[in-house]
Amino acid sequence: MSALICGSMAFDTIMVFQDKFKNHILPDKVHMLSVAFLVPELRREFGGCAGNIAFNLKMLGEEPLMMATVGQDFGPYQQWLEKFAIRTDYLTVLEDQYTAQAYITTDEDDNQITAFHPGAMNEAHLNAIAAVEESIQVGIVSPDGKVGMQQHAEEFVAAGIDFIFDPGQGLPMFDGAELTAFLEQATWVTLNDYEAQLMQERTGLTLEAMAEQVKALIVTQGGEGSTIYTEGRVINIPSAPVGELQDPTGCGDAYRAGLLYGLMNDLDWETTGRIASLLGAIKIEQKGTQNHRFSLAEFKARYEQSFGRSF
């Protein structure tokens, strides 16, 4: 059985500003902002939420399926996925569109400014979960075209497939009623701390109230770890030890892959959260979103070293 990952596929252009944004953005002048950042370091990487999540799941030995719309320029990404034997059966190529493109500038404090061209991603609704011709164990609705995200959530429910709602950067597209609908449909919800605050403001629900509507609500807090609200319990997950901090881009997607792995293997939340945390730590030690490498045996060894327990 597989995990079906509905989300974006994108090319990431990542630039590093060797200073801090706060030293160059004047709070009292933001209404007339005109700022240029010198970025001597630039990389082009393969990314997008669906691609990043699938890559990390593949590193853990699973066989993920991605559902996304891509453009005429997808060829190099296709070759990259084939290199790792990551299946692309349910990617739809739109010849009159470009694949989504993210332009990300990161400063010395790991703050990010991103410009995003959605391209083919806006047509995500052209894909239907009913077209998947194999057994799906679990799904996830990650950032994608707005209509596509809503449609795929409805289709997961209709198919009787449990799924994670992961709004990510797409959360601002939805109003309170739309987010409440996702809560009613999803089996699990995962948010970072900023998204959790925005979700509360738009729905008018506390985290505890949201958690009552799903089997688990997961809130990540970066280097401070994460919190899992489930069945009336609050489980605090520590962050995994990190070597050298390189690049935060894609850490959230790596964490989501860990959640899927735990769900697919019927692991408890204490273990699942730590697996997710360690995946994020491994990712942040490498530049780009899909440049880290490990075997499942190596991952398990580092898990035991990091947390003093095994799985």
C-alpha positions as CSV (number, residue, x, y, z in Angstrom):
1,M,0.0,0.0,0.0
2,S,1.1,3.5,-0.7
3,A,0.8,7.1,0.5
4,L,-0.9,9.4,-2.0
5,I,0.7,12.9,-1.8
6,C,-1.3,15.7,-3.3
7,G,0.7,18.9,-3.5
8,S,2.9,21.0,-5.6
9,M,6.0,20.2,-7.7
10,A,8.3,23.1,-8.2
11,F,11.7,24.3,-9.2
12,D,13.3,26.2,-6.3
13,T,15.8,29.0,-7.0
14,I,17.5,29.5,-3.6
15,M,19.6,32.6,-2.9
16,V,21.5,33.4,0.2
17,F,21.8,36.9,1.5
18,Q,24.9,37.1,3.7
19,D,23.4,39.5,6.2
20,K,20.2,40.0,8.1
21,F,17.0,41.3,6.5
22,K,16.3,43.3,9.7
23,N,19.4,45.4,9.1
24,H,18.0,46.6,5.7
25,I,14.3,46.9,6.1
26,L,13.2,50.0,8.0
27,P,9.9,49.3,9.9
28,D,8.7,52.9,9.5
29,K,9.3,52.7,5.7
30,V,7.6,49.5,4.8
31,H,4.8,51.4,3.0
32,M,7.4,52.5,0.4
33,L,9.6,49.5,0.4
34,S,12.3,49.4,-2.3
35,V,15.1,47.0,-1.3
36,A,17.7,45.1,-3.2
37,F,19.7,42.2,-1.6
38,L,23.0,41.1,-3.0
39,V,23.0,37.3,-3.2
40,P,26.4,36.0,-4.3
41,E,25.2,32.4,-3.6
42,L,22.5,31.0,-5.9
43,R,21.3,27.4,-6.5
44,R,18.5,25.8,-8.5
45,E,16.9,22.8,-6.8
46,F,14.0,20.4,-7.3
47,G,11.3,21.1,-4.8
48,G,7.6,21.5,-4.2
49,C,5.7,20.0,-1.3
50,A,4.7,16.8,-3.1
51,G,8.2,16.2,-4.5
52,N,9.9,16.9,-1.1
53,I,7.6,14.7,0.9
54,A,7.9,11.9,-1.6
55,F,11.7,12.1,-1.7
56,N,11.9,11.8,2.1
57,L,9.5,8.9,2.2
58,K,11.5,7.1,-0.5
59,M,14.7,7.6,1.6
60,L,12.8,5.7,4.4
61,G,12.1,2.8,2.1
62,E,8.5,3.5,1.2
63,E,6.9,3.8,-2.2
64,P,5.1,7.2,-2.3
65,L,2.8,8.3,-5.1
66,M,2.6,11.9,-6.1
67,M,-0.5,13.7,-7.5
68,A,0.3,17.0,-9.1
69,T,0.2,19.1,-12.3
70,V,3.5,20.2,-13.9
71,G,4.5,22.2,-17.0
72,Q,6.3,21.8,-20.3
73,D,9.7,22.4,-18.6
74,F,9.4,19.4,-16.2
75,G,11.9,17.1,-18.0
76,P,14.9,17.6,-15.8
77,Y,12.8,17.0,-12.7
78,Q,11.4,13.9,-14.2
79,Q,14.9,12.6,-14.8
80,W,15.8,13.4,-11.2
81,L,12.8,11.4,-9.9
82,E,13.6,8.5,-12.1
83,K,17.2,8.4,-10.7
84,F,15.7,7.6,-7.3
85,A,13.0,5.3,-8.7
86,I,10.2,7.7,-7.4
87,R,7.1,7.0,-9.3
88,T,5.4,9.7,-11.4
89,D,2.3,7.9,-12.6
90,Y,-0.1,10.5,-11.4
91,L,1.7,13.7,-12.5
92,T,-0.2,15.5,-15.3
93,V,1.9,17.5,-17.7
94,L,0.3,20.7,-19.1
95,E,2.2,21.7,-22.2
96,D,0.9,25.3,-22.1
97,Q,2.1,26.0,-18.6
98,Y,5.4,26.2,-16.7
99,T,6.0,24.1,-13.6
100,A,5.6,26.1,-10.4
101,Q,8.7,28.2,-9.6
102,A,9.8,29.4,-6.1
103,Y,12.4,32.2,-5.7
104,I,13.6,32.0,-2.1
105,T,16.0,34.4,-0.4
106,T,17.4,33.3,3.0
107,D,19.3,35.5,5.4
108,E,21.8,34.7,8.2
109,D,18.9,34.3,10.7
110,D,17.3,31.7,8.4
111,N,14.4,34.1,7.7
112,Q,13.1,33.8,4.2
113,I,11.5,36.0,1.5
114,T,9.8,34.0,-1.2
115,A,8.2,34.9,-4.6
116,F,6.1,32.1,-6.0
117,H,4.8,31.5,-9.6
118,P,2.1,28.8,-9.4
119,G,2.0,28.0,-13.1
120,A,0.6,24.5,-13.7
121,M,-0.1,24.1,-10.0
122,N,-3.2,26.2,-10.4
123,E,-4.7,23.4,-12.4
124,A,-4.3,20.7,-9.7
125,H,-8.1,20.1,-9.8
126,L,-7.5,18.3,-13.2
127,N,-6.3,15.4,-11.2
128,A,-8.8,13.0,-9.5
129,I,-8.1,10.6,-6.7
130,A,-10.5,8.1,-8.3
131,A,-8.0,7.8,-11.2
132,V,-5.5,6.0,-8.8
133,E,-5.6,2.3,-9.7
134,E,-4.0,0.9,-6.6
135,S,-4.6,0.7,-2.9
136,I,-3.9,3.9,-1.0
137,Q,-3.2,3.5,2.7
138,V,-3.1,7.2,3.7
139,G,-3.2,10.5,1.9
140,I,-2.1,14.1,2.4
141,V,-3.4,17.4,1.0
142,S,-0.4,19.7,0.9
143,P,-0.1,23.2,-0.6
144,D,-1.4,23.2,-4.2
145,G,-3.9,25.0,-6.3
146,K,-6.8,26.2,-4.1
147,V,-9.5,24.4,-6.0
148,G,-7.4,21.3,-6.2
149,M,-6.8,21.2,-2.4
150,Q,-10.5,21.4,-1.7
151,Q,-11.4,18.8,-4.4
152,H,-8.8,16.3,-3.2
153,A,-10.0,16.6,0.4
154,E,-13.5,15.9,-0.7
155,E,-12.3,13.0,-2.8
156,F,-10.3,11.4,0.0
157,V,-13.4,11.5,2.1
158,A,-15.6,10.0,-0.6
159,A,-13.0,7.2,-1.1
160,G,-12.8,6.5,2.6
161,I,-9.1,7.3,2.7
162,D,-7.7,8.9,5.9
163,F,-5.6,12.0,5.1
164,I,-3.5,14.7,6.6
165,F,-4.4,18.3,6.0
166,D,-1.2,20.3,5.6
167,P,-2.2,23.8,4.4
168,G,1.4,25.2,4.7
169,Q,2.0,28.4,2.7
170,G,-1.4,27.9,1.1
171,L,-3.3,28.6,4.3
172,P,-3.9,32.4,3.5
173,M,-5.9,31.4,0.4
174,F,-8.7,30.1,2.6
175,D,-11.2,31.9,4.8
176,G,-12.5,30.6,8.1
177,A,-15.4,28.6,6.7
178,E,-13.2,26.9,4.2
179,L,-10.6,26.0,6.9
180,T,-13.4,24.7,9.1
181,A,-14.5,22.5,6.3
182,F,-11.0,21.0,6.0
183,L,-11.0,20.3,9.7
184,E,-14.3,18.4,9.4
185,Q,-12.9,16.3,6.5
186,A,-9.3,15.6,7.6
187,T,-8.2,12.8,9.8
188,W,-5.1,14.7,11.0
189,V,-3.9,18.3,10.7
190,T,-0.3,19.6,10.7
191,L,0.7,23.2,11.1
192,N,3.8,25.2,12.0
193,D,3.5,27.7,14.9
194,Y,2.7,30.7,12.6
195,E,0.1,28.7,10.6
196,A,-1.5,27.6,13.9
197,Q,-1.9,31.2,15.0
198,L,-3.5,32.1,11.7
199,M,-5.7,29.1,11.7
200,Q,-7.0,30.0,15.1
201,E,-7.7,33.6,14.0
202,R,-9.6,32.6,10.9
203,T,-11.6,29.8,12.4
204,G,-12.2,31.2,15.8
205,L,-11.2,27.9,17.3
206,T,-8.5,27.2,19.9
207,L,-5.9,24.5,19.2
208,E,-7.6,22.3,21.7
209,A,-10.9,22.8,20.0
210,M,-9.4,22.0,16.6
211,A,-7.8,18.9,18.1
212,E,-11.2,17.6,19.2
213,Q,-12.3,17.5,15.5
214,V,-9.4,15.3,14.3
215,K,-7.4,12.3,15.5
216,A,-4.3,14.4,16.0
217,L,-3.3,18.0,15.6
218,I,0.5,18.5,15.1
219,V,2.1,21.9,15.6
220,T,5.8,22.4,14.8
221,Q,7.9,25.0,16.5
222,G,11.2,24.9,14.5
223,G,14.2,24.3,16.8
224,E,11.9,24.2,19.8
225,G,10.4,20.8,18.7
226,S,6.7,20.1,18.1
227,T,3.5,19.5,20.0
228,I,1.0,16.8,19.2
229,Y,-2.6,17.1,20.5
230,T,-4.4,13.8,20.4
231,E,-7.2,12.1,22.3
232,G,-7.1,14.7,25.0
233,R,-3.3,14.4,25.5
234,V,-0.6,16.8,24.7
235,I,2.7,15.2,23.6
236,N,5.8,17.3,23.5
237,I,8.3,16.1,20.9
238,P,11.9,17.3,21.3
239,S,13.9,18.6,18.3
240,A,16.6,16.2,17.1
241,P,20.2,17.3,17.5
242,V,21.6,19.0,14.5
243,G,25.1,19.3,13.2
244,E,25.8,22.3,11.0
245,L,22.7,24.4,10.1
246,Q,22.7,24.8,6.3
247,D,19.3,25.5,4.9
248,P,15.8,25.5,6.4
249,T,14.0,25.2,3.0
250,G,12.0,21.9,2.9
251,C,12.3,21.0,6.6
252,G,8.6,21.2,7.0
253,D,8.1,18.8,4.1
254,A,10.6,16.4,5.6
255,Y,8.7,16.5,8.9
256,R,5.5,15.7,7.1
257,A,7.1,12.6,5.5
258,G,8.0,11.4,8.9
259,L,4.3,11.7,10.0
260,L,3.3,9.7,7.0
261,Y,5.9,7.0,7.7
262,G,4.7,6.7,11.3
263,L,1.0,6.4,10.2
264,M,1.8,3.9,7.5
265,N,3.7,1.7,10.0
266,D,1.2,2.0,12.9
267,L,3.7,3.7,15.2
268,D,2.7,5.6,18.3
269,W,2.8,9.4,18.3
270,E,5.8,9.6,20.5
271,T,7.8,7.7,17.9
272,T,6.2,9.2,14.9
273,G,6.9,12.7,16.1
274,R,10.6,11.9,16.7
275,I,11.0,10.3,13.3
276,A,9.5,13.5,11.8
277,S,11.8,15.7,13.9
278,L,14.9,13.7,12.9
279,L,14.0,14.0,9.2
280,G,13.8,17.8,9.6
281,A,17.2,17.8,11.3
282,I,18.8,15.7,8.6
283,K,17.4,18.0,5.9
284,I,18.5,21.2,7.6
285,E,22.1,20.0,7.5
286,Q,22.1,20.0,3.7
287,K,21.5,22.8,1.2
288,G,18.4,22.3,-1.0
289,T,15.4,20.2,-0.4
290,Q,16.4,16.9,-1.9
291,N,20.1,16.6,-1.4
292,H,20.3,14.6,1.8
293,R,21.0,10.8,1.6
294,F,20.6,8.0,4.1
295,S,19.5,4.4,4.3
296,L,16.8,3.2,6.7
297,A,19.5,1.4,8.7
298,E,21.5,4.6,9.0
299,F,18.3,6.6,9.9
300,K,17.5,4.1,12.7
301,A,21.0,4.3,14.1
302,R,20.9,8.1,14.2
303,Y,17.4,7.9,15.8
304,E,18.7,5.8,18.6
305,Q,21.7,8.1,19.0
306,S,19.5,11.2,19.1
307,F,16.7,10.0,21.4
308,G,18.2,7.0,23.3
309,R,15.5,4.7,22.0
310,S,14.8,2.6,18.9
311,F,11.9,1.9,16.7
